[in-house]
Amino acid sequence: MVKPALRTKSIGFKVSEEEYGRLETAAQRSGRTLGEWCREVVLNRRETTPTGPSGAEVQALMAELVALRTILLNVLYKQANGEGLTAEVMQRLIERADADKLKKAQARLQQAASSQTS
């Protein structure tokens, strides 16, 4: 059995009585001590600004924007070519846009992240 790495460093911060109670309750619900729970939350937290959205929120918003863009471009293309837009045609466009919106959103976000680091 492999021993976990020895923890030799400490991090501390002050909280109000109310905040302490909330943290303690969350730790108890998870079945961990307060220190274990805080360590896990801090180490698993993605870097975001204090008021900024989480990675999941950004992906969800980007997915909806990608789907909306796909639908809009398809509708404009059909109208420019004089094609009609029945409810059935619109439903197919929506379903097709929704089918791969998350995959396209993730690809766009990765592309943006790699262009920022270059």
Biopython code that builds the backbone (N, CA, C, O; Angstrom):
import numpy as np
from Bio.PDB.StructureBuilder import StructureBuilder

atoms = [
    (1, "MET", "N", (0.836, -1.179, 0.000)),
    (1, "MET", "CA", (0.000, 0.000, 0.000)),
    (1, "MET", "C", (0.883, 1.245, 0.000)),
    (1, "MET", "O", (1.837, 1.333, 0.773)),
    (2, "VAL", "N", (0.565, 2.207, -0.867)),
    (2, "VAL", "CA", (1.361, 3.411, -0.990)),
    (2, "VAL", "C", (0.873, 4.450, 0.016)),
    (2, "VAL", "O", (-0.323, 4.726, 0.113)),
    (3, "LYS", "N", (1.802, 5.011, 0.750)),
    (3, "LYS", "CA", (1.452, 6.043, 1.723)),
    (3, "LYS", "C", (1.202, 7.361, 0.994)),
    (3, "LYS", "O", (1.914, 7.684, 0.043)),
    (4, "PRO", "N", (0.193, 8.128, 1.429)),
    (4, "PRO", "CA", (-0.012, 9.441, 0.817)),
    (4, "PRO", "C", (1.148, 10.370, 1.155)),
    (4, "PRO", "O", (1.837, 10.178, 2.157)),
    (5, "ALA", "N", (1.353, 11.363, 0.324)),
    (5, "ALA", "CA", (2.436, 12.320, 0.551)),
    (5, "ALA", "C", (2.229, 13.011, 1.896)),
    (5, "ALA", "O", (1.108, 13.336, 2.287)),
    (6, "LEU", "N", (3.336, 13.223, 2.584)),
    (6, "LEU", "CA", (3.291, 13.880, 3.877)),
    (6, "LEU", "C", (2.937, 15.354, 3.676)),
    (6, "LEU", "O", (3.553, 16.052, 2.869)),
    (7, "ARG", "N", (1.949, 15.803, 4.415)),
    (7, "ARG", "CA", (1.529, 17.198, 4.305)),
    (7, "ARG", "C", (2.296, 18.012, 5.343)),
    (7, "ARG", "O", (2.162, 17.796, 6.548)),
    (8, "THR", "N", (3.098, 18.945, 4.852)),
    (8, "THR", "CA", (3.945, 19.731, 5.756)),
    (8, "THR", "C", (3.635, 21.225, 5.711)),
    (8, "THR", "O", (4.180, 21.988, 6.508)),
    (9, "LYS", "N", (2.785, 21.648, 4.807)),
    (9, "LYS", "CA", (2.456, 23.066, 4.653)),
    (9, "LYS", "C", (1.037, 23.314, 5.133)),
    (9, "LYS", "O", (0.198, 22.414, 5.129)),
    (10, "SER", "N", (0.782, 24.554, 5.548)),
    (10, "SER", "CA", (-0.526, 24.907, 6.089)),
    (10, "SER", "C", (-1.040, 26.174, 5.418)),
    (10, "SER", "O", (-0.268, 27.076, 5.096)),
    (11, "ILE", "N", (-2.342, 26.229, 5.214)),
    (11, "ILE", "CA", (-3.004, 27.415, 4.669)),
    (11, "ILE", "C", (-4.144, 27.746, 5.614)),
    (11, "ILE", "O", (-4.868, 26.853, 6.053)),
    (12, "GLY", "N", (-4.308, 29.005, 5.926)),
    (12, "GLY", "CA", (-5.388, 29.387, 6.838)),
    (12, "GLY", "C", (-6.075, 30.657, 6.395)),
    (12, "GLY", "O", (-5.493, 31.474, 5.681)),
    (13, "PHE", "N", (-7.315, 30.821, 6.820)),
    (13, "PHE", "CA", (-8.056, 32.046, 6.569)),
    (13, "PHE", "C", (-9.149, 32.177, 7.610)),
    (13, "PHE", "O", (-9.593, 31.188, 8.192)),
    (14, "LYS", "N", (-9.577, 33.409, 7.839)),
    (14, "LYS", "CA", (-10.592, 33.670, 8.846)),
    (14, "LYS", "C", (-11.967, 33.750, 8.200)),
    (14, "LYS", "O", (-12.111, 34.221, 7.072)),
    (15, "VAL", "N", (-12.980, 33.280, 8.933)),
    (15, "VAL", "CA", (-14.367, 33.338, 8.476)),
    (15, "VAL", "C", (-15.239, 33.813, 9.635)),
    (15, "VAL", "O", (-14.834, 33.766, 10.797)),
    (16, "SER", "N", (-16.431, 34.267, 9.299)),
    (16, "SER", "CA", (-17.382, 34.676, 10.335)),
    (16, "SER", "C", (-18.013, 33.427, 10.957)),
    (16, "SER", "O", (-17.843, 32.317, 10.452)),
    (17, "GLU", "N", (-18.733, 33.621, 12.046)),
    (17, "GLU", "CA", (-19.441, 32.499, 12.691)),
    (17, "GLU", "C", (-20.405, 31.846, 11.708)),
    (17, "GLU", "O", (-20.480, 30.621, 11.622)),
    (18, "GLU", "N", (-21.138, 32.667, 10.973)),
    (18, "GLU", "CA", (-22.111, 32.141, 9.999)),
    (18, "GLU", "C", (-21.410, 31.339, 8.903)),
    (18, "GLU", "O", (-21.853, 30.245, 8.553)),
    (19, "GLU", "N", (-20.319, 31.881, 8.362)),
    (19, "GLU", "CA", (-19.578, 31.178, 7.319)),
    (19, "GLU", "C", (-19.019, 29.859, 7.856)),
    (19, "GLU", "O", (-19.063, 28.837, 7.171)),
    (20, "TYR", "N", (-18.499, 29.885, 9.070)),
    (20, "TYR", "CA", (-17.956, 28.670, 9.685)),
    (20, "TYR", "C", (-19.044, 27.600, 9.797)),
    (20, "TYR", "O", (-18.806, 26.427, 9.509)),
    (21, "GLY", "N", (-20.230, 28.017, 10.216)),
    (21, "GLY", "CA", (-21.348, 27.083, 10.328)),
    (21, "GLY", "C", (-21.707, 26.461, 8.988)),
    (21, "GLY", "O", (-21.974, 25.263, 8.900)),
    (22, "ARG", "N", (-21.712, 27.288, 7.940)),
    (22, "ARG", "CA", (-22.029, 26.782, 6.601)),
    (22, "ARG", "C", (-20.973, 25.786, 6.134)),
    (22, "ARG", "O", (-21.302, 24.746, 5.563)),
    (23, "LEU", "N", (-19.700, 26.110, 6.381)),
    (23, "LEU", "CA", (-18.616, 25.200, 5.988)),
    (23, "LEU", "C", (-18.690, 23.887, 6.761)),
    (23, "LEU", "O", (-18.517, 22.806, 6.198)),
    (24, "GLU", "N", (-18.949, 24.003, 8.053)),
    (24, "GLU", "CA", (-19.039, 22.821, 8.900)),
    (24, "GLU", "C", (-20.193, 21.913, 8.475)),
    (24, "GLU", "O", (-20.051, 20.691, 8.442)),
    (25, "THR", "N", (-21.322, 22.514, 8.154)),
    (25, "THR", "CA", (-22.490, 21.747, 7.699)),
    (25, "THR", "C", (-22.181, 21.017, 6.388)),
    (25, "THR", "O", (-22.524, 19.846, 6.227)),
    (26, "ALA", "N", (-21.536, 21.716, 5.460)),
    (26, "ALA", "CA", (-21.185, 21.095, 4.179)),
    (26, "ALA", "C", (-20.229, 19.922, 4.395)),
    (26, "ALA", "O", (-20.364, 18.880, 3.753)),
    (27, "ALA", "N", (-19.270, 20.091, 5.295)),
    (27, "ALA", "CA", (-18.312, 19.015, 5.578)),
    (27, "ALA", "C", (-19.026, 17.818, 6.198)),
    (27, "ALA", "O", (-18.768, 16.675, 5.821)),
    (28, "GLN", "N", (-19.914, 18.077, 7.141)),
    (28, "GLN", "CA", (-20.648, 16.987, 7.794)),
    (28, "GLN", "C", (-21.501, 16.223, 6.792)),
    (28, "GLN", "O", (-21.577, 14.996, 6.845)),
    (29, "ARG", "N", (-22.146, 16.951, 5.875)),
    (29, "ARG", "CA", (-22.981, 16.302, 4.856)),
    (29, "ARG", "C", (-22.163, 15.362, 3.978)),
    (29, "ARG", "O", (-22.665, 14.338, 3.515)),
    (30, "SER", "N", (-20.901, 15.717, 3.754)),
    (30, "SER", "CA", (-20.062, 14.881, 2.896)),
    (30, "SER", "C", (-19.364, 13.770, 3.678)),
    (30, "SER", "O", (-18.694, 12.922, 3.088)),
    (31, "GLY", "N", (-19.518, 13.771, 5.008)),
    (31, "GLY", "CA", (-18.905, 12.737, 5.826)),
    (31, "GLY", "C", (-17.421, 12.947, 6.063)),
    (31, "GLY", "O", (-16.705, 11.999, 6.387)),
    (32, "ARG", "N", (-16.950, 14.175, 5.905)),
    (32, "ARG", "CA", (-15.532, 14.473, 6.102)),
    (32, "ARG", "C", (-15.368, 15.467, 7.244)),
    (32, "ARG", "O", (-16.313, 16.134, 7.666)),
    (33, "THR", "N", (-14.138, 15.537, 7.721)),
    (33, "THR", "CA", (-13.853, 16.586, 8.701)),
    (33, "THR", "C", (-13.817, 17.910, 7.949)),
    (33, "THR", "O", (-13.737, 17.940, 6.721)),
    (34, "LEU", "N", (-13.877, 18.990, 8.695)),
    (34, "LEU", "CA", (-13.870, 20.313, 8.068)),
    (34, "LEU", "C", (-12.567, 20.526, 7.290)),
    (34, "LEU", "O", (-12.592, 21.039, 6.171)),
    (35, "GLY", "N", (-11.445, 20.139, 7.869)),
    (35, "GLY", "CA", (-10.162, 20.305, 7.183)),
    (35, "GLY", "C", (-10.074, 19.489, 5.898)),
    (35, "GLY", "O", (-9.614, 19.992, 4.872)),
    (36, "GLU", "N", (-10.514, 18.227, 5.950)),
    (36, "GLU", "CA", (-10.497, 17.377, 4.753)),
    (36, "GLU", "C", (-11.387, 17.948, 3.665)),
    (36, "GLU", "O", (-11.017, 17.990, 2.492)),
    (37, "TRP", "N", (-12.573, 18.390, 4.078)),
    (37, "TRP", "CA", (-13.529, 18.936, 3.110)),
    (37, "TRP", "C", (-12.972, 20.198, 2.461)),
    (37, "TRP", "O", (-13.025, 20.342, 1.240)),
    (38, "CYS", "N", (-12.438, 21.115, 3.272)),
    (38, "CYS", "CA", (-11.867, 22.353, 2.728)),
    (38, "CYS", "C", (-10.715, 22.056, 1.776)),
    (38, "CYS", "O", (-10.622, 22.667, 0.711)),
    (39, "ARG", "N", (-9.842, 21.129, 2.144)),
    (39, "ARG", "CA", (-8.714, 20.761, 1.283)),
    (39, "ARG", "C", (-9.219, 20.265, -0.064)),
    (39, "ARG", "O", (-8.725, 20.681, -1.111)),
    (40, "GLU", "N", (-10.203, 19.376, -0.035)),
    (40, "GLU", "CA", (-10.723, 18.821, -1.286)),
    (40, "GLU", "C", (-11.364, 19.901, -2.154)),
    (40, "GLU", "O", (-11.146, 19.941, -3.365)),
    (41, "VAL", "N", (-12.152, 20.771, -1.536)),
    (41, "VAL", "CA", (-12.817, 21.836, -2.302)),
    (41, "VAL", "C", (-11.786, 22.764, -2.930)),
    (41, "VAL", "O", (-11.889, 23.098, -4.110)),
    (42, "VAL", "N", (-10.807, 23.177, -2.161)),
    (42, "VAL", "CA", (-9.797, 24.103, -2.675)),
    (42, "VAL", "C", (-8.962, 23.454, -3.775)),
    (42, "VAL", "O", (-8.716, 24.078, -4.807)),
    (43, "LEU", "N", (-8.529, 22.233, -3.574)),
    (43, "LEU", "CA", (-7.679, 21.571, -4.567)),
    (43, "LEU", "C", (-8.437, 21.198, -5.839)),
    (43, "LEU", "O", (-7.830, 21.107, -6.906)),
    (44, "ASN", "N", (-9.735, 20.983, -5.750)),
    (44, "ASN", "CA", (-10.515, 20.602, -6.930)),
    (44, "ASN", "C", (-11.171, 21.789, -7.618)),
    (44, "ASN", "O", (-11.834, 21.625, -8.642)),
    (45, "ARG", "N", (-10.995, 22.962, -7.074)),
    (45, "ARG", "CA", (-11.618, 24.170, -7.625)),
    (45, "ARG", "C", (-10.897, 24.610, -8.882)),
    (45, "ARG", "O", (-9.672, 24.731, -8.894)),
    (46, "ARG", "N", (-11.658, 24.851, -9.946)),
    (46, "ARG", "CA", (-11.069, 25.389, -11.161)),
    (46, "ARG", "C", (-10.791, 26.864, -10.952)),
    (46, "ARG", "O", (-11.492, 27.549, -10.208)),
    (47, "GLU", "N", (-9.766, 27.332, -11.618)),
    (47, "GLU", "CA", (-9.440, 28.744, -11.490)),
    (47, "GLU", "C", (-10.483, 29.577, -12.216)),
    (47, "GLU", "O", (-10.666, 29.445, -13.426)),
    (48, "THR", "N", (-11.164, 30.435, -11.466)),
    (48, "THR", "CA", (-12.108, 31.392, -12.030)),
    (48, "THR", "C", (-11.965, 32.680, -11.252)),
    (48, "THR", "O", (-11.403, 32.701, -10.157)),
    (49, "THR", "N", (-12.465, 33.731, -11.811)),
    (49, "THR", "CA", (-12.484, 34.970, -11.056)),
    (49, "THR", "C", (-13.562, 34.828, -9.998)),
    (49, "THR", "O", (-14.488, 34.038, -10.183)),
    (50, "PRO", "N", (-13.480, 35.565, -8.889)),
    (50, "PRO", "CA", (-14.460, 35.407, -7.821)),
    (50, "PRO", "C", (-15.901, 35.561, -8.290)),
    (50, "PRO", "O", (-16.794, 34.889, -7.773)),
    (51, "THR", "N", (-16.136, 36.424, -9.247)),
    (51, "THR", "CA", (-17.503, 36.616, -9.712)),
    (51, "THR", "C", (-17.725, 36.016, -11.094)),
    (51, "THR", "O", (-18.812, 36.128, -11.660)),
    (52, "GLY", "N", (-16.693, 35.380, -11.632)),
    (52, "GLY", "CA", (-16.786, 34.833, -12.980)),
    (52, "GLY", "C", (-17.489, 33.492, -13.014)),
    (52, "GLY", "O", (-17.659, 32.838, -11.985)),
    (53, "PRO", "N", (-17.893, 33.092, -14.198)),
    (53, "PRO", "CA", (-18.599, 31.821, -14.344)),
    (53, "PRO", "C", (-17.658, 30.632, -14.234)),
    (53, "PRO", "O", (-16.450, 30.755, -14.437)),
    (54, "SER", "N", (-18.227, 29.490, -13.913)),
    (54, "SER", "CA", (-17.443, 28.258, -13.859)),
    (54, "SER", "C", (-17.239, 27.730, -15.273)),
    (54, "SER", "O", (-17.869, 28.196, -16.222)),
    (55, "GLY", "N", (-16.350, 26.754, -15.396)),
    (55, "GLY", "CA", (-16.099, 26.151, -16.704)),
    (55, "GLY", "C", (-17.345, 25.526, -17.300)),
    (55, "GLY", "O", (-17.562, 25.610, -18.509)),
    (56, "ALA", "N", (-18.171, 24.897, -16.463)),
    (56, "ALA", "CA", (-19.406, 24.276, -16.953)),
    (56, "ALA", "C", (-20.378, 25.328, -17.461)),
    (56, "ALA", "O", (-21.050, 25.118, -18.471)),
    (57, "GLU", "N", (-20.458, 26.458, -16.769)),
    (57, "GLU", "CA", (-21.351, 27.536, -17.209)),
    (57, "GLU", "C", (-20.892, 28.115, -18.534)),
    (57, "GLU", "O", (-21.708, 28.405, -19.409)),
    (58, "VAL", "N", (-19.585, 28.284, -18.681)),
    (58, "VAL", "CA", (-19.036, 28.816, -19.932)),
    (58, "VAL", "C", (-19.333, 27.852, -21.073)),
    (58, "VAL", "O", (-19.723, 28.276, -22.161)),
    (59, "GLN", "N", (-19.148, 26.552, -20.831)),
    (59, "GLN", "CA", (-19.426, 25.561, -21.872)),
    (59, "GLN", "C", (-20.906, 25.562, -22.251)),
    (59, "GLN", "O", (-21.245, 25.472, -23.431)),
    (60, "ALA", "N", (-21.785, 25.664, -21.256)),
    (60, "ALA", "CA", (-23.221, 25.668, -21.538)),
    (60, "ALA", "C", (-23.608, 26.896, -22.369)),
    (60, "ALA", "O", (-24.364, 26.784, -23.334)),
    (61, "LEU", "N", (-23.094, 28.048, -21.994)),
    (61, "LEU", "CA", (-23.390, 29.265, -22.754)),
    (61, "LEU", "C", (-22.837, 29.184, -24.171)),
    (61, "LEU", "O", (-23.515, 29.546, -25.132)),
    (62, "MET", "N", (-21.610, 28.709, -24.292)),
    (62, "MET", "CA", (-21.008, 28.584, -25.617)),
    (62, "MET", "C", (-21.790, 27.592, -26.475)),
    (62, "MET", "O", (-21.968, 27.819, -27.672)),
    (63, "ALA", "N", (-22.258, 26.498, -25.881)),
    (63, "ALA", "CA", (-23.034, 25.501, -26.621)),
    (63, "ALA", "C", (-24.323, 26.117, -27.152)),
    (63, "ALA", "O", (-24.710, 25.868, -28.294)),
    (64, "GLU", "N", (-24.981, 26.915, -26.330)),
    (64, "GLU", "CA", (-26.222, 27.562, -26.780)),
    (64, "GLU", "C", (-25.941, 28.576, -27.881)),
    (64, "GLU", "O", (-26.719, 28.686, -28.829)),
    (65, "LEU", "N", (-24.846, 29.317, -27.772)),
    (65, "LEU", "CA", (-24.486, 30.276, -28.819)),
    (65, "LEU", "C", (-24.158, 29.569, -30.125)),
    (65, "LEU", "O", (-24.547, 30.027, -31.199)),
    (66, "VAL", "N", (-23.446, 28.457, -30.035)),
    (66, "VAL", "CA", (-23.109, 27.686, -31.236)),
    (66, "VAL", "C", (-24.382, 27.168, -31.898)),
    (66, "VAL", "O", (-24.522, 27.248, -33.119)),
    (67, "ALA", "N", (-25.305, 26.640, -31.107)),
    (67, "ALA", "CA", (-26.564, 26.123, -31.660)),
    (67, "ALA", "C", (-27.376, 27.256, -32.288)),
    (67, "ALA", "O", (-27.925, 27.103, -33.380)),
    (68, "LEU", "N", (-27.447, 28.378, -31.602)),
    (68, "LEU", "CA", (-28.199, 29.523, -32.122)),
    (68, "LEU", "C", (-27.604, 30.010, -33.439)),
    (68, "LEU", "O", (-28.334, 30.318, -34.381)),
    (69, "ARG", "N", (-26.292, 30.079, -33.498)),
    (69, "ARG", "CA", (-25.607, 30.494, -34.725)),
    (69, "ARG", "C", (-25.911, 29.523, -35.858)),
    (69, "ARG", "O", (-26.191, 29.944, -36.980)),
    (70, "THR", "N", (-25.858, 28.241, -35.571)),
    (70, "THR", "CA", (-26.138, 27.223, -36.583)),
    (70, "THR", "C", (-27.561, 27.365, -37.131)),
    (70, "THR", "O", (-27.781, 27.318, -38.341)),
    (71, "ILE", "N", (-28.508, 27.538, -36.227)),
    (71, "ILE", "CA", (-29.909, 27.687, -36.645)),
    (71, "ILE", "C", (-30.083, 28.953, -37.473)),
    (71, "ILE", "O", (-30.702, 28.926, -38.537)),
    (72, "LEU", "N", (-29.533, 30.064, -36.981)),
    (72, "LEU", "CA", (-29.680, 31.341, -37.681)),
    (72, "LEU", "C", (-29.090, 31.281, -39.082)),
    (72, "LEU", "O", (-29.721, 31.727, -40.040)),
    (73, "LEU", "N", (-27.882, 30.732, -39.210)),
    (73, "LEU", "CA", (-27.258, 30.657, -40.526)),
    (73, "LEU", "C", (-28.053, 29.760, -41.474)),
    (73, "LEU", "O", (-28.186, 30.070, -42.658)),
    (74, "ASN", "N", (-28.572, 28.670, -40.965)),
    (74, "ASN", "CA", (-29.382, 27.780, -41.817)),
    (74, "ASN", "C", (-30.675, 28.454, -42.252)),
    (74, "ASN", "O", (-31.074, 28.329, -43.409)),
    (75, "VAL", "N", (-31.334, 29.165, -41.347)),
    (75, "VAL", "CA", (-32.580, 29.862, -41.692)),
    (75, "VAL", "C", (-32.300, 30.944, -42.733)),
    (75, "VAL", "O", (-33.023, 31.053, -43.723)),
    (76, "LEU", "N", (-31.258, 31.741, -42.517)),
    (76, "LEU", "CA", (-30.924, 32.799, -43.480)),
    (76, "LEU", "C", (-30.559, 32.215, -44.838)),
    (76, "LEU", "O", (-30.942, 32.768, -45.869)),
    (77, "TYR", "N", (-29.830, 31.114, -44.856)),
    (77, "TYR", "CA", (-29.461, 30.476, -46.110)),
    (77, "TYR", "C", (-30.704, 29.989, -46.859)),
    (77, "TYR", "O", (-30.828, 30.186, -48.068)),
    (78, "LYS", "N", (-31.615, 29.354, -46.130)),
    (78, "LYS", "CA", (-32.840, 28.860, -46.769)),
    (78, "LYS", "C", (-33.681, 30.016, -47.310)),
    (78, "LYS", "O", (-34.222, 29.928, -48.412)),
    (79, "GLN", "N", (-33.791, 31.087, -46.547)),
    (79, "GLN", "CA", (-34.569, 32.245, -47.000)),
    (79, "GLN", "C", (-33.916, 32.894, -48.213)),
    (79, "GLN", "O", (-34.612, 33.301, -49.143)),
    (80, "ALA", "N", (-32.599, 32.995, -48.217)),
    (80, "ALA", "CA", (-31.889, 33.602, -49.342)),
    (80, "ALA", "C", (-32.081, 32.796, -50.619)),
    (80, "ALA", "O", (-32.022, 33.341, -51.721)),
    (81, "ASN", "N", (-32.311, 31.493, -50.464)),
    (81, "ASN", "CA", (-32.537, 30.631, -51.625)),
    (81, "ASN", "C", (-34.015, 30.441, -51.934)),
    (81, "ASN", "O", (-34.383, 29.616, -52.769)),
    (82, "GLY", "N", (-34.856, 31.210, -51.256)),
    (82, "GLY", "CA", (-36.290, 31.161, -51.529)),
    (82, "GLY", "C", (-36.989, 29.922, -51.004)),
    (82, "GLY", "O", (-38.102, 29.622, -51.435)),
    (83, "GLU", "N", (-36.376, 29.203, -50.097)),
    (83, "GLU", "CA", (-36.983, 27.999, -49.543)),
    (83, "GLU", "C", (-37.918, 28.368, -48.396)),
    (83, "GLU", "O", (-37.679, 29.338, -47.677)),
    (84, "GLY", "N", (-38.979, 27.592, -48.232)),
    (84, "GLY", "CA", (-39.922, 27.819, -47.146)),
    (84, "GLY", "C", (-39.435, 27.222, -45.834)),
    (84, "GLY", "O", (-38.624, 26.296, -45.814)),
    (85, "LEU", "N", (-39.938, 27.765, -44.758)),
    (85, "LEU", "CA", (-39.573, 27.271, -43.422)),
    (85, "LEU", "C", (-40.831, 26.777, -42.714)),
    (85, "LEU", "O", (-41.525, 27.545, -42.047)),
    (86, "THR", "N", (-41.107, 25.522, -42.865)),
    (86, "THR", "CA", (-42.249, 24.933, -42.161)),
    (86, "THR", "C", (-41.831, 24.607, -40.732)),
    (86, "THR", "O", (-40.646, 24.642, -40.401)),
    (87, "ALA", "N", (-42.792, 24.295, -39.904)),
    (87, "ALA", "CA", (-42.507, 23.906, -38.527)),
    (87, "ALA", "C", (-41.633, 22.656, -38.505)),
    (87, "ALA", "O", (-40.752, 22.524, -37.656)),
    (88, "GLU", "N", (-41.874, 21.755, -39.426)),
    (88, "GLU", "CA", (-41.092, 20.524, -39.500)),
    (88, "GLU", "C", (-39.628, 20.817, -39.860)),
    (88, "GLU", "O", (-38.712, 20.243, -39.271)),
    (89, "VAL", "N", (-39.419, 21.706, -40.822)),
    (89, "VAL", "CA", (-38.063, 22.079, -41.223)),
    (89, "VAL", "C", (-37.340, 22.750, -40.052)),
    (89, "VAL", "O", (-36.177, 22.448, -39.787)),
    (90, "MET", "N", (-38.020, 23.651, -39.357)),
    (90, "MET", "CA", (-37.415, 24.327, -38.204)),
    (90, "MET", "C", (-37.057, 23.320, -37.116)),
    (90, "MET", "O", (-35.988, 23.412, -36.513)),
    (91, "GLN", "N", (-37.943, 22.360, -36.862)),
    (91, "GLN", "CA", (-37.674, 21.358, -35.832)),
    (91, "GLN", "C", (-36.439, 20.544, -36.172)),
    (91, "GLN", "O", (-35.636, 20.245, -35.289)),
    (92, "ARG", "N", (-36.272, 20.181, -37.436)),
    (92, "ARG", "CA", (-35.081, 19.441, -37.865)),
    (92, "ARG", "C", (-33.816, 20.278, -37.692)),
    (92, "ARG", "O", (-32.780, 19.769, -37.265)),
    (93, "LEU", "N", (-33.908, 21.577, -38.029)),
    (93, "LEU", "CA", (-32.754, 22.466, -37.852)),
    (93, "LEU", "C", (-32.355, 22.557, -36.378)),
    (93, "LEU", "O", (-31.171, 22.516, -36.043)),
    (94, "ILE", "N", (-33.346, 22.678, -35.513)),
    (94, "ILE", "CA", (-33.092, 22.777, -34.071)),
    (94, "ILE", "C", (-32.471, 21.490, -33.550)),
    (94, "ILE", "O", (-31.490, 21.524, -32.807)),
    (95, "GLU", "N", (-33.043, 20.354, -33.941)),
    (95, "GLU", "CA", (-32.515, 19.066, -33.484)),
    (95, "GLU", "C", (-31.092, 18.843, -33.964)),
    (95, "GLU", "O", (-30.254, 18.337, -33.217)),
    (96, "ARG", "N", (-30.815, 19.215, -35.199)),
    (96, "ARG", "CA", (-29.470, 19.042, -35.742)),
    (96, "ARG", "C", (-28.477, 19.964, -35.021)),
    (96, "ARG", "O", (-27.350, 19.560, -34.733)),
    (97, "ALA", "N", (-28.891, 21.188, -34.735)),
    (97, "ALA", "CA", (-28.012, 22.130, -34.027)),
    (97, "ALA", "C", (-27.755, 21.664, -32.599)),
    (97, "ALA", "O", (-26.635, 21.778, -32.100)),
    (98, "ASP", "N", (-28.789, 21.138, -31.938)),
    (98, "ASP", "CA", (-28.645, 20.672, -30.559)),
    (98, "ASP", "C", (-27.802, 19.403, -30.459)),
    (98, "ASP", "O", (-27.162, 19.161, -29.435)),
    (99, "ALA", "N", (-27.800, 18.597, -31.513)),
    (99, "ALA", "CA", (-27.129, 17.298, -31.469)),
    (99, "ALA", "C", (-25.630, 17.407, -31.215)),
    (99, "ALA", "O", (-25.067, 16.588, -30.488)),
    (100, "ASP", "N", (-24.986, 18.391, -31.795)),
    (100, "ASP", "CA", (-23.528, 18.469, -31.637)),
    (100, "ASP", "C", (-23.052, 19.801, -31.078)),
    (100, "ASP", "O", (-21.886, 20.162, -31.232)),
    (101, "LYS", "N", (-23.950, 20.528, -30.431)),
    (101, "LYS", "CA", (-23.572, 21.856, -29.937)),
    (101, "LYS", "C", (-22.489, 21.794, -28.859)),
    (101, "LYS", "O", (-21.596, 22.641, -28.843)),
    (102, "LEU", "N", (-22.548, 20.827, -27.974)),
    (102, "LEU", "CA", (-21.557, 20.751, -26.904)),
    (102, "LEU", "C", (-20.176, 20.418, -27.457)),
    (102, "LEU", "O", (-19.175, 20.997, -27.035)),
    (103, "LYS", "N", (-20.127, 19.493, -28.393)),
    (103, "LYS", "CA", (-18.846, 19.116, -28.997)),
    (103, "LYS", "C", (-18.232, 20.311, -29.730)),
    (103, "LYS", "O", (-17.031, 20.560, -29.619)),
    (104, "LYS", "N", (-19.053, 21.047, -30.476)),
    (104, "LYS", "CA", (-18.557, 22.226, -31.186)),
    (104, "LYS", "C", (-18.127, 23.316, -30.212)),
    (104, "LYS", "O", (-17.119, 23.986, -30.433)),
    (105, "ALA", "N", (-18.881, 23.493, -29.144)),
    (105, "ALA", "CA", (-18.541, 24.508, -28.145)),
    (105, "ALA", "C", (-17.207, 24.181, -27.487)),
    (105, "ALA", "O", (-16.368, 25.065, -27.320)),
    (106, "GLN", "N", (-17.002, 22.923, -27.114)),
    (106, "GLN", "CA", (-15.741, 22.516, -26.494)),
    (106, "GLN", "C", (-14.575, 22.744, -27.448)),
    (106, "GLN", "O", (-13.505, 23.189, -27.032)),
    (107, "ALA", "N", (-14.779, 22.444, -28.711)),
    (107, "ALA", "CA", (-13.716, 22.652, -29.702)),
    (107, "ALA", "C", (-13.386, 24.132, -29.828)),
    (107, "ALA", "O", (-12.214, 24.498, -29.906)),
    (108, "ARG", "N", (-14.398, 24.982, -29.849)),
    (108, "ARG", "CA", (-14.165, 26.430, -29.959)),
    (108, "ARG", "C", (-13.458, 26.971, -28.718)),
    (108, "ARG", "O", (-12.566, 27.812, -28.829)),
    (109, "LEU", "N", (-13.850, 26.493, -27.543)),
    (109, "LEU", "CA", (-13.215, 26.949, -26.309)),
    (109, "LEU", "C", (-11.754, 26.489, -26.252)),
    (109, "LEU", "O", (-10.883, 27.244, -25.819)),
    (110, "GLN", "N", (-11.487, 25.261, -26.685)),
    (110, "GLN", "CA", (-10.104, 24.771, -26.722)),
    (110, "GLN", "C", (-9.274, 25.583, -27.716)),
    (110, "GLN", "O", (-8.117, 25.910, -27.455)),
    (111, "GLN", "N", (-9.874, 25.895, -28.839)),
    (111, "GLN", "CA", (-9.191, 26.692, -29.869)),
    (111, "GLN", "C", (-8.852, 28.075, -29.312)),
    (111, "GLN", "O", (-7.750, 28.583, -29.521)),
    (112, "ALA", "N", (-9.798, 28.675, -28.608)),
    (112, "ALA", "CA", (-9.562, 29.997, -28.026)),
    (112, "ALA", "C", (-8.474, 29.931, -26.952)),
    (112, "ALA", "O", (-7.626, 30.819, -26.870)),
    (113, "ALA", "N", (-8.500, 28.884, -26.135)),
    (113, "ALA", "CA", (-7.501, 28.735, -25.081)),
    (113, "ALA", "C", (-6.109, 28.538, -25.665)),
    (113, "ALA", "O", (-5.139, 29.098, -25.155)),
    (114, "SER", "N", (-6.003, 27.750, -26.729)),
    (114, "SER", "CA", (-4.685, 27.512, -27.316)),
    (114, "SER", "C", (-4.175, 28.760, -28.027)),
    (114, "SER", "O", (-2.964, 28.977, -28.070)),
    (115, "SER", "N", (-5.045, 29.577, -28.579)),
    (115, "SER", "CA", (-4.575, 30.806, -29.230)),
    (115, "SER", "C", (-4.139, 31.842, -28.208)),
    (115, "SER", "O", (-3.321, 32.708, -28.521)),
    (116, "GLN", "N", (-4.672, 31.772, -26.981)),
    (116, "GLN", "CA", (-4.248, 32.698, -25.933)),
    (116, "GLN", "C", (-2.876, 32.337, -25.389)),
    (116, "GLN", "O", (-2.123, 33.216, -24.969)),
    (117, "THR", "N", (-2.547, 31.057, -25.394)),
    (117, "THR", "CA", (-1.248, 30.622, -24.856)),
    (117, "THR", "C", (-0.143, 30.695, -25.890)),
    (117, "THR", "O", (1.035, 30.596, -25.544)),
    (118, "SER", "N", (-0.499, 30.865, -27.140)),
    (118, "SER", "CA", (0.522, 30.921, -28.211)),
    (118, "SER", "C", (1.172, 32.284, -28.277)),
    (118, "SER", "O", (2.047, 32.511, -29.112)),
]
sb = StructureBuilder()
sb.init_structure("model")
sb.init_model(0)
sb.init_chain("A")
sb.init_seg("    ")
for serial, (resi, resn, name, xyz) in enumerate(atoms, 1):
    if name == "N":
        sb.init_residue(resn, " ", resi, " ")
    sb.init_atom(name, np.array(xyz, "f"), 0.0, 1.0, " ", f" {name:<3s}", serial, name[0])
structure = sb.get_structure()
